[in-house]
Amino acid sequence: MKSILNTRKVFLMLFAFHLGLVVILTGCGYKPSSSYAKKKIQGNVYVHVVIDLEEPKNSVLVKDALNEIVVGQFNNKLVSKRSLADTVLTVQPASIDTQELQKDEDGYVNLYRTNVNITVSYVGPNGKGTTSVSGSYDFSVDDGSTISDAKRFEAIKIASSKALEEIVSKFAIESFKKDKVDGDENKTK
C-alpha cells in the first residue's frame, strides 16, 4: 500500500514540475530566434544567383552554400522554377578577395584570409527586403607554394557559408523588430 502511495506522490511531483515548466516557457512568450527567421523564408524557395562574369564558379559556390542553409536551417523545399516558389532569394556576390596575413622567415606568404561580401534580396509572402552579409576564412599553404585553385575555391565556399549563416540572425532580428512594432501598434489602438 505504501509503495502505491509513494508512486503516486512521485508521479504527481513529476507532473507538477512539467506543468510548471510548460507554463513558465509559454507564459513568458519565449520563441527561439529561428522561428522569427522562418517568417521571412516561407514555403517553397527559389534561389537565384546573379552570376559574376569574371568568376562564374564563385557564384555557384555561393548558391550551393545558400541552398544548404535554406534546407538545413529553414527546413524549406527548394524549387527549380521561380513560378513554383513562395519565396525568391536573389544572391549577388558583392566582393570576394584574398589577402596575405603572414609570411615565413624566407618571405613567402603562408597564411591567407578570404573575405566574402554578399547581398541577399528576398521577396516572399511577408514582404521583401535586402540585407548584406560577410564572412571570412583563414587558411595556410605549404612553405613556398602558391594558392591552388582547389584551395582558393574551398576558402571561398567556407567564407560564403559563414557569411550566409548570418542571414538566419539578420532575418530573425528583422522579423522580431517587425513583430514588436506591430504589437506596439495593436496595444495603442
N, CA, C and O of each residue as an XYZ file, in Angstrom:
756
protein
N       0.821     -1.195      0.000
C       0.000      0.000      0.000
C       0.866      1.260      0.000
O       0.584      2.238     -0.693
N       1.954      1.198      0.820
C       2.852      2.362      0.888
C       3.551      2.605     -0.448
O       3.777      3.754     -0.828
N       3.892      1.540     -1.157
C       4.576      1.705     -2.444
C       3.663      2.366     -3.479
O       4.124      3.133     -4.324
N       2.366      2.062     -3.403
C       1.423      2.699     -4.326
C       1.308      4.184     -4.015
O       1.263      5.007     -4.929
N       1.262      4.533     -2.735
C       1.193      5.947     -2.340
C       2.456      6.695     -2.743
O       2.394      7.825     -3.227
N       3.610      6.048     -2.536
C       4.869      6.679     -2.927
C       4.946      6.873     -4.446
O       5.441      7.898     -4.915
N       4.463      5.906     -5.203
C       4.455      6.021     -6.656
C       3.552      7.161     -7.101
O       3.885      7.899     -8.028
N       2.416      7.302     -6.445
C       1.505      8.400     -6.776
C       2.145      9.752     -6.466
O       2.015     10.696     -7.246
N       2.826      9.844     -5.342
C       3.479     11.102     -4.956
C       4.546     11.487     -5.989
O       4.634     12.642     -6.406
N       5.347     10.506     -6.391
C       6.397     10.767     -7.379
C       5.777     11.197     -8.699
O       6.245     12.142     -9.333
N       4.722     10.502     -9.111
C       4.045     10.841    -10.356
C       3.470     12.259    -10.292
O       3.622     13.025    -11.243
N       2.815     12.616     -9.189
C       2.240     13.949     -9.047
C       3.318     15.028     -9.032
O       3.125     16.107     -9.592
N       4.455     14.741     -8.393
C       5.547     15.725     -8.359
C       6.119     15.933     -9.765
O       6.372     17.069    -10.166
N       6.322     14.852    -10.511
C       6.832     14.980    -11.877
C       5.839     15.722    -12.768
O       6.225     16.573    -13.568
N       4.561     15.392    -12.622
C       3.531     16.067    -13.398
C       3.499     17.560    -13.075
O       3.419     18.385    -13.985
N       3.560     17.909    -11.807
C       3.540     19.316    -11.402
C       4.772     20.053    -11.922
O       4.668     21.204    -12.348
N       5.933     19.408    -11.893
C       7.156     20.030    -12.396
C       7.038     20.321    -13.889
O       7.332     21.431    -14.332
N       6.611     19.335    -14.658
C       6.484     19.525    -16.106
C       5.405     20.555    -16.450
O       5.581     21.358    -17.367
N       4.301     20.532    -15.723
C       3.257     21.518    -15.957
C       3.781     22.925    -15.658
O       3.517     23.861    -16.413
N       4.512     23.071    -14.573
C       5.101     24.374    -14.236
C       6.078     24.848    -15.290
O       6.096     26.026    -15.646
N       6.889     23.932    -15.790
C       7.857     24.278    -16.835
C       7.149     24.748    -18.104
O       7.562     25.732    -18.717
N       6.102     24.060    -18.493
C       5.331     24.441    -19.685
C       4.701     25.814    -19.478
O       4.734     26.643    -20.387
N       4.136     26.069    -18.322
C       3.505     27.364    -18.040
C       4.534     28.487    -18.075
O       4.265     29.559    -18.616
N       5.698     28.250    -17.511
C       6.735     29.289    -17.488
C       7.211     29.606    -18.897
O       7.301     30.776    -19.270
N       7.519     28.571    -19.693
C       8.047     28.816    -21.043
C       7.009     29.426    -21.974
O       7.351     30.283    -22.788
N       5.775     29.014    -21.876
C       4.766     29.596    -22.757
C       4.240     30.912    -22.210
O       3.831     31.782    -22.979
N       4.244     31.065    -20.922
C       3.740     32.290    -20.306
C       4.634     33.494    -20.561
O       4.141     34.617    -20.665
N       5.933     33.279    -20.662
C       6.838     34.400    -20.888
C       6.981     34.720    -22.362
O       7.677     35.671    -22.717
N       6.338     33.949    -23.231
C       6.368     34.241    -24.658
C       7.660     33.856    -25.330
O       7.997     34.429    -26.366
N       8.390     32.919    -24.793
C       9.658     32.501    -25.369
C       9.450     31.894    -26.754
O       8.593     31.032    -26.952
N      10.251     32.363    -27.702
C      10.314     31.761    -29.035
C      11.780     31.717    -29.431
O      12.504     32.689    -29.214
N      12.229     30.618    -30.003
C      13.607     30.584    -30.478
C      13.778     31.534    -31.669
O      12.827     31.795    -32.405
N      14.992     32.043    -31.848
C      15.232     33.021    -32.918
C      14.951     32.441    -34.299
O      14.576     33.173    -35.215
N      15.128     31.142    -34.453
C      14.872     30.549    -35.770
C      13.398     30.667    -36.163
O      13.077     30.711    -37.351
N      12.500     30.717    -35.175
C      11.078     30.859    -35.527
C      10.806     32.236    -36.116
O       9.935     32.376    -36.975
N      11.536     33.254    -35.671
C      11.391     34.586    -36.256
C      11.992     34.619    -37.659
O      11.422     35.220    -38.570
N      13.147     33.969    -37.829
C      13.810     33.963    -39.140
C      12.960     33.245    -40.174
O      12.952     33.626    -41.345
N      12.247     32.212    -39.754
C      11.435     31.436    -40.690
C      10.242     32.225    -41.221
O       9.617     31.816    -42.200
N       9.918     33.356    -40.585
C       8.817     34.188    -41.086
C       9.191     34.855    -42.410
O       8.316     35.148    -43.226
N      10.469     35.094    -42.625
C      10.927     35.713    -43.876
C      10.970     34.704    -45.016
O      10.644     35.033    -46.156
N      11.364     33.499    -44.710
C      11.539     32.466    -45.725
C      10.461     31.418    -45.490
O      10.574     30.597    -44.580
N       9.413     31.447    -46.315
C       8.305     30.521    -46.127
C       8.002     29.769    -47.415
O       8.245     30.263    -48.516
N       7.470     28.568    -47.254
C       7.030     27.777    -48.398
C       8.185     27.291    -49.256
O       9.302     27.091    -48.779
N       7.885     27.107    -50.527
C       8.899     26.687    -51.494
C       9.815     27.867    -51.798
O       9.361     29.006    -51.901
N      11.101     27.587    -51.939
C      12.091     28.644    -52.125
C      12.835     28.442    -53.443
O      13.291     27.346    -53.770
N      12.938     29.538    -54.181
C      13.739     29.557    -55.403
C      14.944     30.457    -55.136
O      14.789     31.598    -54.702
N      16.139     29.941    -55.397
C      17.362     30.708    -55.188
C      17.907     31.127    -56.542
O      18.236     30.289    -57.381
N      17.998     32.440    -56.743
C      18.548     32.997    -57.981
C      19.875     33.665    -57.641
O      19.953     34.472    -56.715
N      20.899     33.329    -58.385
C      22.216     33.919    -58.149
C      22.591     34.768    -59.344
O      22.528     34.325    -60.491
N      22.982     36.000    -59.054
C      23.488     36.883    -60.100
C      24.923     36.440    -60.365
O      25.778     36.520    -59.483
N      25.179     35.976    -61.571
C      26.477     35.401    -61.920
C      27.512     36.507    -62.102
O      27.285     37.486    -62.813
N      28.651     36.326    -61.443
C      29.789     37.216    -61.626
C      30.512     36.753    -62.893
O      31.060     35.651    -62.933
N      30.511     37.598    -63.925
C      31.072     37.193    -65.210
C      32.574     36.949    -65.155
O      33.097     36.160    -65.943
N      33.279     37.614    -64.234
C      34.722     37.403    -64.123
C      35.047     36.075    -63.450
O      36.007     35.401    -63.824
N      34.250     35.706    -62.463
C      34.472     34.477    -61.701
C      33.154     33.716    -61.558
O      32.588     33.701    -60.465
N      32.650     33.091    -62.608
C      31.344     32.423    -62.512
C      31.314     31.273    -61.514
O      30.262     30.990    -60.941
N      32.435     30.609    -61.295
C      32.458     29.484    -60.356
C      32.180     29.957    -58.930
O      31.583     29.224    -58.141
N      32.610     31.181    -58.592
C      32.349     31.726    -57.259
C      30.846     31.828    -57.007
O      30.381     31.536    -55.905
N      30.095     32.235    -58.006
C      28.648     32.371    -57.866
C      27.994     31.025    -57.591
O      27.047     30.938    -56.809
N      28.492     29.993    -58.223
C      27.958     28.656    -57.995
C      28.247     28.220    -56.562
O      27.394     27.606    -55.920
N      29.433     28.527    -56.056
C      29.779     28.179    -54.679
C      28.867     28.892    -53.684
O      28.445     28.304    -52.688
N      28.568     30.157    -53.958
C      27.678     30.921    -53.084
C      26.273     30.328    -53.113
O      25.628     30.205    -52.072
N      25.797     29.961    -54.301
C      24.456     29.371    -54.413
C      24.384     28.049    -53.651
O      23.398     27.787    -52.961
N      25.402     27.225    -53.768
C      25.426     25.956    -53.038
C      25.367     26.188    -51.530
O      24.652     25.486    -50.815
N      26.110     27.163    -51.060
C      26.108     27.462    -49.626
C      24.728     27.923    -49.173
O      24.263     27.519    -48.108
N      24.065     28.766    -49.970
C      22.729     29.242    -49.600
C      21.703     28.109    -49.661
O      20.821     28.031    -48.806
N      21.808     27.242    -50.649
C      20.906     26.091    -50.729
C      21.001     25.236    -49.467
O      19.983     24.780    -48.946
N      22.221     25.019    -48.974
C      22.409     24.237    -47.750
C      21.722     24.906    -46.561
O      21.142     24.224    -45.716
N      21.782     26.228    -46.492
C      21.161     26.945    -45.376
C      19.640     26.917    -45.484
O      18.945     26.732    -44.485
N      19.127     27.101    -46.691
C      17.664     27.082    -46.872
C      17.094     25.731    -46.447
O      16.059     25.667    -45.783
N      17.766     24.665    -46.830
C      17.278     23.331    -46.478
C      17.601     23.001    -45.021
O      16.740     22.498    -44.299
N      18.828     23.277    -44.582
C      19.259     22.888    -43.240
C      18.720     23.758    -42.125
O      18.282     23.231    -41.102
N      18.737     25.075    -42.286
C      18.319     25.989    -41.219
C      16.833     26.305    -41.258
O      16.171     26.320    -40.220
N      16.308     26.557    -42.449
C      14.910     26.974    -42.572
C      13.958     25.806    -42.822
O      12.743     25.962    -42.702
N      14.499     24.639    -43.170
C      13.698     23.445    -43.453
C      12.682     23.674    -44.569
O      11.556     23.182    -44.497
N      13.076     24.413    -45.588
C      12.201     24.670    -46.725
C      12.592     23.788    -47.903
O      13.688     23.230    -47.950
N      11.670     23.678    -48.847
C      11.912     22.910    -50.056
C      12.401     23.857    -51.144
O      11.817     24.917    -51.365
N      13.472     23.468    -51.817
C      13.981     24.237    -52.952
C      13.236     23.828    -54.213
O      12.956     22.649    -54.426
N      12.919     24.811    -55.046
C      12.280     24.527    -56.325
C      13.164     25.068    -57.443
O      13.948     25.995    -57.242
N      13.022     24.476    -58.611
C      13.895     24.835    -59.728
C      13.318     25.922    -60.630
O      14.005     26.410    -61.526
N      12.062     26.304    -60.401
C      11.435     27.333    -61.219
C      10.895     28.441    -60.316
O      10.310     28.178    -59.265
N      11.100     29.661    -60.743
C      10.620     30.822    -59.988
C       9.094     30.778    -59.823
O       8.571     31.182    -58.784
N       8.392     30.296    -60.832
C       6.925     30.281    -60.800
C       6.374     29.343    -59.722
O       5.229     29.505    -59.302
N       7.155     28.381    -59.274
C       6.706     27.434    -58.254
C       7.023     27.895    -56.831
O       6.651     27.233    -55.862
N       7.718     29.042    -56.708
C       8.223     29.474    -55.405
C       7.257     30.398    -54.673
O       6.570     31.220    -55.278
N       7.226     30.237    -53.354
C       6.532     31.179    -52.476
C       7.483     32.315    -52.089
O       7.067     33.461    -51.918
N       8.762     31.975    -51.955
C       9.795     32.947    -51.595
C      10.920     32.859    -52.617
O      11.356     31.767    -52.981
N      11.386     34.012    -53.075
C      12.504     34.069    -54.011
C      13.663     34.781    -53.322
O      13.519     35.905    -52.841
N      14.801     34.118    -53.281
C      16.029     34.706    -52.747
C      16.949     35.015    -53.918
O      17.242     34.138    -54.731
N      17.400     36.255    -54.004
C      18.356     36.641    -55.034
C      19.672     36.953    -54.345
O      19.742     37.804    -53.458
N      20.703     36.257    -54.766
C      22.008     36.368    -54.125
C      22.998     36.941    -55.121
O      23.081     36.504    -56.269
N      23.752     37.934    -54.651
C      24.763     38.532    -55.514
C      26.054     38.688    -54.726
O      26.102     39.431    -53.746
N      27.106     37.986    -55.154
C      28.399     38.204    -54.505
C      28.856     39.638    -54.768
O      29.095     40.014    -55.916
N      28.979     40.441    -53.703
C      29.379     41.837    -53.860
C      30.888     41.944    -54.055
O      31.362     42.678    -54.922
N      31.631     41.209    -53.243
C      33.085     41.203    -53.412
C      33.669     39.943    -52.791
O      33.195     39.442    -51.771
N      34.709     39.452    -53.440
C      35.454     38.304    -52.936
C      36.924     38.640    -53.115
O      37.387     38.887    -54.229
N      37.654     38.648    -52.001
C      39.077     38.951    -52.120
C      39.877     38.106    -51.142
O      39.367     37.645    -50.121
N      41.133     37.920    -51.483
C      42.060     37.161    -50.646
C      43.229     38.073    -50.308
O      43.809     38.721    -51.180
N      43.558     38.108    -49.032
C      44.664     38.967    -48.597
C      45.712     38.144    -47.858
O      45.417     37.100    -47.277
N      46.935     38.641    -47.898
C      48.040     37.975    -47.204
C      47.997     38.368    -45.733
O      47.792     39.533    -45.392
N      48.196     37.372    -44.862
C      48.200     37.645    -43.428
C      49.569     37.481    -42.791
O      49.931     38.234    -41.887
N      50.331     36.497    -43.258
C      51.590     36.197    -42.588
C      52.601     35.636    -43.570
O      52.254     34.898    -44.492
N      53.875     36.003    -43.353
C      54.960     35.450    -44.166
C      55.887     34.655    -43.266
O      55.999     34.918    -42.069
N      56.560     33.660    -43.878
C      57.533     32.899    -43.102
C      58.878     33.630    -43.095
O      58.997     34.724    -43.645
N      59.872     33.028    -42.480
C      61.179     33.695    -42.359
C      61.887     33.885    -43.697
O      62.800     34.705    -43.797
N      61.481     33.142    -44.729
C      62.065     33.298    -46.060
C      61.311     34.328    -46.902
O      61.701     34.594    -48.039
N      60.249     34.904    -46.368
C      59.491     35.919    -47.080
C      58.332     35.387    -47.911
O      57.681     36.149    -48.627
N      58.068     34.085    -47.823
C      56.935     33.501    -48.539
C      55.661     33.625    -47.702
O      55.675     33.438    -46.486
N      54.587     33.937    -48.371
C      53.307     34.048    -47.669
C      52.814     32.639    -47.348
O      52.754     31.781    -48.229
N      52.459     32.404    -46.072
C      51.968     31.086    -45.693
C      50.592     31.115    -45.024
O      50.038     30.066    -44.694
N      50.041     32.317    -44.824
C      48.713     32.421    -44.236
C      47.914     33.485    -44.981
O      48.375     34.612    -45.164
N      46.722     33.114    -45.401
C      45.857     33.994    -46.176
C      44.483     34.092    -45.511
O      44.105     33.243    -44.705
N      43.757     35.132    -45.863
C      42.358     35.288    -45.448
C      41.526     35.605    -46.686
O      41.854     36.505    -47.459
N      40.445     34.852    -46.858
C      39.490     35.123    -47.925
C      38.283     35.806    -47.300
O      37.696     35.295    -46.346
N      37.914     36.969    -47.845
C      36.750     37.732    -47.385
C      35.682     37.697    -48.469
O      35.972     37.892    -49.649
N      34.446     37.447    -48.055
C      33.328     37.387    -48.987
C      32.231     38.308    -48.480
O      31.825     38.221    -47.321
N      31.753     39.187    -49.346
C      30.607     40.047    -49.045
C      29.502     39.703    -50.030
O      29.726     39.653    -51.239
N      28.302     39.465    -49.499
C      27.191     39.001    -50.315
C      25.962     39.846    -50.019
O      25.688     40.177    -48.866
N      25.226     40.190    -51.064
C      23.952     40.892    -50.923
C      22.834     39.897    -51.208
O      22.842     39.215    -52.232
N      21.868     39.823    -50.285
C      20.749     38.896    -50.424
C      19.456     39.690    -50.422
O      19.176     40.440    -49.486
N      18.669     39.521    -51.477
C      17.341     40.138    -51.553
C      16.314     39.030    -51.479
O      16.524     37.937    -52.005
N      15.203     39.315    -50.824
C      14.151     38.313    -50.734
C      12.801     38.934    -51.025
O      12.550     40.096    -50.707
N      11.940     38.144    -51.632
C      10.552     38.512    -51.879
C       9.737     37.302    -51.455
O       9.922     36.199    -51.970
N       8.839     37.522    -50.517
C       8.049     36.410    -50.011
C       6.687     36.859    -49.552
O       6.314     38.017    -49.744
N       5.941     35.961    -48.950
C       4.582     36.273    -48.503
C       4.532     37.370    -47.441
O       3.513     38.045    -47.295
N       5.616     37.550    -46.706
C       5.641     38.565    -45.653
C       6.449     39.798    -46.040
O       6.976     40.492    -45.171
N       6.549     40.070    -47.322
C       7.237     41.286    -47.754
C       8.513     41.010    -48.517
O       8.784     39.898    -48.970
N       9.281     42.073    -48.636
C      10.549     41.967    -49.353
C      11.579     42.829    -48.661
O      11.249     43.695    -47.851
N      12.838     42.578    -48.994
C      13.918     43.343    -48.391
C      15.260     42.910    -48.930
O      15.369     41.972    -49.719
N      16.276     43.619    -48.484
C      17.652     43.334    -48.894
C      18.541     43.434    -47.668
O      18.359     44.309    -46.822
N      19.493     42.540    -47.584
C      20.457     42.581    -46.493
C      21.825     42.192    -47.035
O      21.929     41.491    -48.042
N      22.852     42.644    -46.371
C      24.220     42.310    -46.751
C      24.867     41.514    -45.625
O      24.671     41.803    -44.445
N      25.628     40.520    -46.010
C      26.333     39.683    -45.044
C      27.781     39.531    -45.492
O      28.107     39.714    -46.665
N      28.633     39.197    -44.546
C      30.038     38.990    -44.881
C      30.607     37.858    -44.043
O      30.139     37.577    -42.940
N      31.618     37.224    -44.592
C      32.289     36.140    -43.885
C      33.738     36.070    -44.315
O      34.117     36.568    -45.375
N      34.538     35.444    -43.475
C      35.955     35.296    -43.813
C      36.433     33.914    -43.393
O      35.831     33.248    -42.551
N      37.527     33.510    -44.007
C      38.123     32.216    -43.711
C      39.632     32.346    -43.848
O      40.134     32.796    -44.878
N      40.353     31.947    -42.800
C      41.814     31.973    -42.812
C      42.324     30.579    -43.162
O      41.814     29.578    -42.659
N      43.341     30.524    -44.033
C      43.911     29.240    -44.404
C      45.391     29.388    -44.685
O      45.877     30.470    -45.017
N      46.094     28.283    -44.548
C      47.538     28.301    -44.773
C      47.891     27.473    -46.001
O      47.118     26.628    -46.453
N      49.072     27.740    -46.521
C      49.611     26.959    -47.642
C      50.982     26.447    -47.227
O      51.590     26.949    -46.282
N      51.458     25.438    -47.951
C      52.771     24.871    -47.648
C      53.855     25.898    -47.925
O      53.650     26.840    -48.690
N      55.007     25.710    -47.300
C      56.126     26.642    -47.461
C      56.481     26.860    -48.920
O      56.740     25.911    -49.659
N      56.491     28.123    -49.324
C      56.932     28.495    -50.655
C      55.967     28.170    -51.778
O      56.289     28.405    -52.942
N      54.791     27.637    -51.468
C      53.868     27.297    -52.545
C      52.843     28.414    -52.737
O      52.676     29.293    -51.891
N      52.179     28.347    -53.859
C      51.144     29.337    -54.144
C      49.779     28.724    -53.865
O      49.661     27.525    -53.614
N      48.765     29.556    -53.911
C      47.406     29.088    -53.657
C      46.904     28.342    -54.888
O      46.873     28.894    -55.988
N      46.517     27.104    -54.700
C      45.951     26.337    -55.810
C      44.495     26.751    -55.993
O      43.878     27.307    -55.085
N      43.957     26.476    -57.175
C      42.552     26.777    -57.435
C      41.646     26.029    -56.470
O      40.653     26.578    -55.993
N      41.986     24.777    -56.180
C      41.165     23.976    -55.265
C      41.137     24.607    -53.876
O      40.083     24.682    -53.244
N      42.291     25.057    -53.407
C      42.383     25.688    -52.085
C      41.608     27.013    -52.076
O      40.917     27.328    -51.108
N      41.729     27.771    -53.146
C      41.035     29.061    -53.233
C      39.520     28.869    -53.260
O      38.795     29.584    -52.569
N      39.036     27.910    -54.052
C      37.594     27.662    -54.118
C      37.061     27.115    -52.800
O      35.946     27.442    -52.395
N      37.851     26.288    -52.132
C      37.439     25.795    -50.818
C      37.315     26.959    -49.834
O      36.357     27.019    -49.063
N      38.281     27.886    -49.860
C      38.238     29.047    -48.968
C      37.022     29.923    -49.271
O      36.376     30.422    -48.349
N      36.706     30.113    -50.552
C      35.540     30.918    -50.930
C      34.255     30.246    -50.463
O      33.348     30.915    -49.967
N      34.173     28.930    -50.617
C      32.964     28.216    -50.193
C      32.769     28.326    -48.684
O      31.653     28.571    -48.227
N      33.820     28.153    -47.912
C      33.704     28.222    -46.452
C      33.377     29.642    -46.009
O      32.536     29.838    -45.132
N      34.036     30.637    -46.608
C      33.746     32.035    -46.248
C      32.313     32.402    -46.637
O      31.647     33.140    -45.911
N      31.835     31.895    -47.771
C      30.447     32.139    -48.194
C      29.461     31.508    -47.221
O      28.451     32.118    -46.871
N      29.751     30.302    -46.791
C      28.881     29.629    -45.815
C      28.815     30.422    -44.516
O      27.742     30.582    -43.933
N      29.957     30.913    -44.069
C      29.976     31.718    -42.839
C      29.173     32.999    -43.024
O      28.441     33.414    -42.125
N      29.308     33.618    -44.179
C      28.559     34.857    -44.446
C      27.063     34.573    -44.456
O      26.283     35.301    -43.842
N      26.670     33.527    -45.145
C      25.251     33.234    -45.289
C      24.618     32.740    -43.993
O      23.401     32.830    -43.833
N      25.424     32.220    -43.063
C      24.889     31.849    -41.751
C      24.364     33.080    -41.016
O      23.480     32.969    -40.165
N      24.905     34.245    -41.342
C      24.425     35.498    -40.742
C      22.991     35.807    -41.147
O      22.289     36.537    -40.447
N      22.555     35.256    -42.267
C      21.204     35.543    -42.757
C      20.168     35.111    -41.725
O      19.177     35.809    -41.510
N      20.388     33.977    -41.093
C      19.433     33.481    -40.102
C      19.243     34.516    -39.002
O      18.112     34.846    -38.647
N      20.344     35.029    -38.459
C      20.221     36.007    -37.372
C      19.678     37.341    -37.870
O      18.899     37.980    -37.163
N      20.063     37.778    -39.058
C      19.546     39.050    -39.575
C      18.046     38.967    -39.851
O      17.307     39.901    -39.537
N      17.593     37.861    -40.434
C      16.162     37.694    -40.680
C      15.395     37.611    -39.364
O      14.290     38.141    -39.252
N      15.974     36.952    -38.379
C      15.312     36.854    -37.072
C      15.169     38.235    -36.441
O      14.114     38.556    -35.893
N      16.205     39.047    -36.510
C      16.156     40.394    -35.936
C      15.115     41.240    -36.656
O      14.327     41.934    -36.014
N      15.107     41.186    -37.995
C      14.126     41.964    -38.761
C      12.699     41.545    -38.418
O      11.833     42.398    -38.227
N      12.450     40.246    -38.340
C      11.109     39.754    -38.018
C      10.714     40.121    -36.600
O       9.567     40.485    -36.344
N      11.672     40.026    -35.670
C      11.381     40.366    -34.282
C      11.030     41.844    -34.158
O      10.077     42.203    -33.465
N      11.799     42.703    -34.830
C      11.510     44.144    -34.794
C      10.137     44.429    -35.379
O       9.384     45.237    -34.836
N       9.806     43.763    -36.492
C       8.508     43.974    -37.122
C       7.389     43.518    -36.195
O       6.385     44.215    -36.046
N       7.554     42.343    -35.565
C       6.548     41.843    -34.628
C       6.386     42.801    -33.450
O       5.272     43.040    -32.984
N       7.492     43.339    -32.978
C       7.458     44.254    -31.834
C       6.719     45.534    -32.207
O       5.888     46.018    -31.438
N       7.020     46.090    -33.393
C       6.342     47.309    -33.845
C       4.857     47.041    -34.053
O       4.015     47.834    -33.633
N       4.533     45.912    -34.707
C       3.125     45.565    -34.917
C       2.403     45.356    -33.591
O       1.245     45.745    -33.444
N       3.080     44.745    -32.633
C       2.479     44.522    -31.324
C       2.249     45.814    -30.572
O       1.229     45.968    -29.901
N       3.200     46.764    -30.675
C       3.048     48.071    -30.012
C       1.916     48.862    -30.638
O       1.180     49.555    -29.936
N       1.768     48.764    -31.981
C       0.678     49.478    -32.655
C      -0.673     48.923    -32.236
O      -1.631     49.678    -32.072
N      -0.756     47.610    -32.061
C      -2.024     46.999    -31.642
C      -2.387     47.379    -30.211
O      -3.569     47.468    -29.879
N      -1.382     47.607    -29.353
C      -1.641     47.989    -27.973
C      -2.208     49.394    -27.876
O      -3.024     49.684    -27.001
N      -1.763     50.282    -28.794
C      -2.226     51.685    -28.732
C      -3.599     51.865    -29.347
O      -4.229     52.903    -29.147
N      -4.080     50.874    -30.094
C      -5.391     51.007    -30.743
C      -6.503     50.713    -29.798
O      -7.671     50.778    -30.180
